[in-house]
Amino acid sequence: EERGLPPFFAEILVHLHQHQHSLGGLKHFRQKPSLEHKVKREEFSTGYSDFEYVYMTVLGFAKLHTLAEDITQKNNGENFTRNPGVQLLERACGMTMHGDREGANALLRAAPGTLLEAFRVARISPGGVLDFFKKAFDRMADPCLEGRTSRLMEYLEARRAAAAPAAEAPWEDVSLRPLTAEATPRDVAGEHLRVFCNECTWVWARQRGLSYEDAKAARLGSDEAMTSEFARLYNAAAFMDAMRRRGVVLASRSSVHW
C-alpha cells in the first residue's frame, strides 16, 4: 500500500519505521500493517501495537486524502448503516465517523492536512517525531475519524506556538478540488495532473534543498537543466503509474478509464 501513497504521507511512514521497536513492533501483522477492515477500539487496545495503530492511521488518512471528494459526495447525512459515504470511508480508510453530524464533510477534507501539519511541527519540536507518534495517537481511545483528528489537533495546539513558519506545499496545491457532476474525464484527469505536478514539485524541492515556492517557480522556468531534472519526476509515464497505483484509472489493452 505504501507505493501508491502521496509522497508526504510516505515520508511519515519512513520516519515511523525508524521507531518501530520503540512503539511495540509488530503484534497483529506478520509483515507491514495494512487496512484490512474497520478495527474497533477493543481490538486495537488488546490485539495491536502502537506502531501498527499509528501506521494504519497514516495509511487511512492518506487514502482519505485521495478519496475525500468521493466520500463527501456520497455522504447523505444518515446513520452509518444507511450512509454510502461512511461505508466507503470504512472500506477504504479502515475507520468510521459520524456522517450525520454537522461539519462532517469539513472534517473529511481537513483531517489529512491536520496530520501533515502536526508531523511538520513535530520535526522541529524538542521531542521530535517519536514524541509525536507517542502523544498524537492513542490506540486505547475512540478510533473514529473525529477522535483521531481531535488528538492530532490537541498535539498541534500544544506545540504550534513554538514552531517555525510552514515551508510545505499549501494544502490546496496538493488536494483535489470538488468537480461538478458535469465534469468530463478530461476534467478529472486535468485535476489529478495538477495535484501530481505539485506533489512532484514537493519531492523535487526536498531533493534540491529548495523551498516549495522556489521549486514551483523553477520547475518550468527558463533554466533547461532545472526543467529537465524536474521532468525526471514529472512526466506522462510517472503520472500514469501513480494513477494506476492509487486506483484512479483502470487500464485495458486498448484504453484507459478514468
C-alpha positions as CSV (number, residue, x, y, z in Angstrom):
1,E,0.0,0.0,0.0
2,E,2.9,2.4,0.6
3,R,3.8,2.6,-3.1
4,G,0.6,4.3,-4.0
5,L,0.7,6.9,-1.3
6,P,1.2,10.6,-1.9
7,P,4.9,11.4,-1.0
8,F,4.2,13.5,2.1
9,F,2.3,10.6,3.7
10,A,5.0,8.1,2.6
11,E,7.6,10.3,4.4
12,I,5.8,9.9,7.7
13,L,5.9,6.2,7.3
14,V,9.7,6.3,6.6
15,H,10.2,8.0,10.0
16,L,7.7,5.7,11.7
17,H,9.7,2.6,10.5
18,Q,12.8,4.1,12.3
19,H,10.9,3.9,15.6
20,Q,9.1,0.5,15.1
21,H,10.8,-1.2,18.0
22,S,10.1,1.7,20.4
23,L,6.4,1.6,19.5
24,G,5.9,-2.1,20.1
25,G,6.9,-3.6,16.7
26,L,4.5,-6.0,15.0
27,K,1.8,-7.7,17.0
28,H,-1.2,-8.3,14.8
29,F,0.6,-8.4,11.5
30,R,3.5,-10.6,10.4
31,Q,4.8,-8.0,8.0
32,K,3.8,-4.4,7.2
33,P,0.4,-3.3,8.6
34,S,-2.4,-2.9,6.1
35,L,-6.0,-1.7,6.1
36,E,-7.9,-5.0,6.2
37,H,-11.2,-3.6,7.6
38,K,-12.6,-1.2,10.2
39,V,-11.0,-2.0,13.6
40,K,-12.8,-1.3,16.8
41,R,-11.3,0.2,20.0
42,E,-11.5,-3.1,21.8
43,E,-9.5,-4.8,19.1
44,F,-6.9,-2.0,18.9
45,S,-6.4,-2.0,22.7
46,T,-5.7,-5.7,23.0
47,G,-4.6,-7.0,19.7
48,Y,-2.4,-4.3,18.1
49,S,0.8,-2.4,18.9
50,D,1.2,1.3,19.0
51,F,3.3,1.0,15.9
52,E,0.6,-0.8,14.0
53,Y,-2.1,1.7,15.1
54,V,0.0,4.7,14.0
55,Y,0.8,3.0,10.7
56,M,-2.8,2.2,10.0
57,T,-3.9,5.7,10.9
58,V,-1.4,7.3,8.5
59,L,-2.5,4.9,5.7
60,G,-6.1,5.7,6.4
61,F,-5.6,9.4,6.3
62,A,-3.6,9.1,3.1
63,K,-6.4,7.1,1.5
64,L,-8.9,9.8,2.8
65,H,-6.7,12.5,1.1
66,T,-7.2,10.9,-2.3
67,L,-10.9,9.9,-1.7
68,A,-12.2,12.9,0.2
69,E,-14.4,14.3,-2.6
70,D,-15.9,10.9,-3.4
71,I,-16.7,10.3,0.3
72,T,-18.2,13.7,0.8
73,Q,-20.4,13.4,-2.3
74,K,-21.7,10.1,-1.1
75,N,-22.3,11.3,2.5
76,N,-26.0,11.6,2.7
77,G,-26.1,12.7,6.4
78,E,-27.6,9.4,7.6
79,N,-26.5,6.9,10.1
80,F,-23.5,4.8,9.0
81,T,-25.8,1.8,8.2
82,R,-27.6,3.9,5.6
83,N,-24.7,6.2,4.6
84,P,-22.7,5.2,1.5
85,G,-20.1,7.9,2.2
86,V,-19.3,6.5,5.7
87,Q,-19.3,3.0,4.3
88,L,-16.7,3.9,1.7
89,L,-14.6,5.5,4.5
90,E,-14.8,2.3,6.5
91,R,-13.8,0.1,3.5
92,A,-11.0,2.3,2.1
93,C,-9.6,4.0,5.1
94,G,-10.2,1.5,7.9
95,M,-12.1,3.9,10.2
96,T,-15.6,5.2,10.7
97,M,-17.1,8.6,11.5
98,H,-20.4,10.2,12.4
99,G,-21.6,11.3,9.0
100,D,-24.9,12.5,10.4
101,R,-23.2,15.3,12.4
102,E,-22.9,18.9,11.4
103,G,-19.5,19.6,9.8
104,A,-18.8,16.0,8.8
105,N,-17.8,16.9,5.3
106,A,-15.5,19.7,6.5
107,L,-13.8,17.2,8.8
108,L,-13.3,14.8,5.9
109,R,-11.5,17.4,3.9
110,A,-9.4,18.8,6.8
111,A,-8.3,15.7,8.6
112,P,-5.4,14.6,6.3
113,G,-4.0,18.2,6.3
114,T,-4.1,18.2,10.1
115,L,-1.9,15.1,10.2
116,L,0.6,16.6,7.8
117,E,0.8,19.9,9.8
118,A,1.2,18.0,13.1
119,F,4.1,16.0,11.6
120,R,5.7,19.2,10.3
121,V,5.6,20.7,13.7
122,A,6.9,17.5,15.3
123,R,10.0,17.6,13.2
124,I,11.0,20.9,14.6
125,S,9.8,20.3,18.2
126,P,12.1,19.3,21.0
127,G,10.6,15.8,21.4
128,G,10.9,15.1,17.7
129,V,8.8,12.6,15.7
130,L,9.0,9.8,18.3
131,D,7.2,12.2,20.8
132,F,4.7,12.9,18.1
133,F,4.0,9.2,17.4
134,K,3.6,8.6,21.2
135,K,1.4,11.6,22.0
136,A,-0.6,12.4,19.0
137,F,-2.0,8.9,18.6
138,D,-3.9,6.7,21.2
139,R,-5.0,3.2,20.3
140,M,-6.9,3.0,23.6
141,A,-9.2,5.8,22.6
142,D,-12.1,6.1,20.2
143,P,-10.6,5.2,16.8
144,C,-13.3,7.1,14.7
145,L,-12.1,9.9,12.4
146,E,-13.3,12.5,14.8
147,G,-11.3,11.0,17.7
148,R,-8.1,10.6,15.8
149,T,-8.3,14.1,14.3
150,S,-9.0,15.6,17.7
151,R,-5.9,14.1,19.2
152,L,-3.8,15.5,16.3
153,M,-5.3,18.9,16.9
154,E,-4.6,18.8,20.6
155,Y,-0.9,17.9,19.8
156,L,-0.8,20.8,17.4
157,E,-2.3,23.3,19.8
158,A,0.3,22.4,22.4
159,R,3.3,22.9,20.1
160,R,2.4,25.2,17.3
161,A,3.3,28.4,19.2
162,A,7.0,27.3,19.2
163,A,7.0,26.1,15.6
164,A,8.7,27.9,12.7
165,P,6.6,29.1,9.8
166,A,5.4,26.4,7.4
167,A,7.7,25.6,4.4
168,E,5.5,22.8,3.0
169,A,3.3,22.9,-0.1
170,P,0.0,24.7,0.5
171,W,-2.8,22.2,1.2
172,E,-4.9,23.4,-1.7
173,D,-2.0,22.7,-4.1
174,V,-1.9,19.0,-3.3
175,S,-5.6,18.4,-2.7
176,L,-8.2,17.5,-5.3
177,R,-10.8,20.3,-5.8
178,P,-14.5,19.4,-6.0
179,L,-15.7,18.8,-9.5
180,T,-19.3,19.2,-10.7
181,A,-21.4,16.3,-11.8
182,E,-21.0,17.5,-15.4
183,A,-17.2,17.1,-15.2
184,T,-15.7,15.2,-18.2
185,P,-13.0,12.5,-18.0
186,R,-10.7,15.2,-19.3
187,D,-11.6,17.5,-16.4
188,V,-10.9,14.7,-13.9
189,A,-7.6,13.8,-15.5
190,G,-6.6,17.5,-15.5
191,E,-7.3,17.9,-11.8
192,H,-5.3,14.8,-10.9
193,L,-2.5,16.1,-13.1
194,R,-2.5,19.4,-11.3
195,V,-2.1,17.7,-7.9
196,F,0.5,15.2,-9.3
197,C,2.6,18.1,-10.6
198,N,2.6,19.8,-7.2
199,E,3.4,16.5,-5.5
200,C,6.4,16.2,-7.8
201,T,7.4,19.8,-7.0
202,W,7.3,19.0,-3.3
203,V,9.6,15.9,-3.8
204,W,11.9,17.9,-6.1
205,A,12.2,20.8,-3.6
206,R,13.2,18.3,-0.9
207,Q,15.8,16.7,-3.1
208,R,17.4,20.1,-4.1
209,G,17.0,21.8,-0.7
210,L,14.7,24.4,-2.1
211,S,11.6,26.0,-0.6
212,Y,8.4,24.7,-2.2
213,E,7.7,28.2,-3.7
214,D,11.2,28.4,-5.2
215,A,10.8,24.9,-6.7
216,K,7.4,25.9,-8.1
217,A,9.0,28.9,-9.9
218,A,11.9,26.9,-11.2
219,R,10.2,23.7,-12.4
220,L,9.0,25.1,-15.7
221,G,11.3,28.1,-16.0
222,S,14.0,29.1,-18.4
223,D,16.8,27.0,-16.9
224,E,16.9,24.0,-19.2
225,A,18.9,21.9,-16.8
226,M,16.4,22.5,-14.0
227,T,13.4,21.8,-16.1
228,S,15.0,18.6,-17.5
229,E,15.7,17.5,-13.9
230,F,12.1,18.1,-12.9
231,A,10.9,16.2,-15.9
232,R,12.5,13.0,-14.5
233,L,9.8,13.1,-11.8
234,Y,7.0,14.8,-13.7
235,N,6.3,13.0,-16.9
236,A,3.5,11.1,-18.6
237,A,4.8,7.6,-17.6
238,A,5.2,8.6,-13.9
239,F,1.7,10.2,-13.9
240,M,0.0,7.1,-15.3
241,D,1.9,4.9,-12.9
242,A,0.8,6.9,-9.9
243,M,-2.8,7.0,-11.0
244,R,-2.8,3.2,-11.5
245,R,-1.3,2.6,-8.1
246,R,-3.9,4.8,-6.5
247,G,-6.7,3.1,-8.3
248,V,-7.8,6.3,-10.1
249,V,-7.7,4.7,-13.6
250,L,-8.5,1.2,-14.9
251,A,-6.3,0.2,-17.9
252,S,-7.4,-2.2,-20.6
253,R,-5.4,-3.3,-23.6
254,S,-6.8,-0.5,-25.8
255,S,-7.8,2.3,-23.4
256,V,-7.7,3.9,-20.0
257,H,-10.9,4.6,-18.0
258,W,-11.0,7.5,-15.5
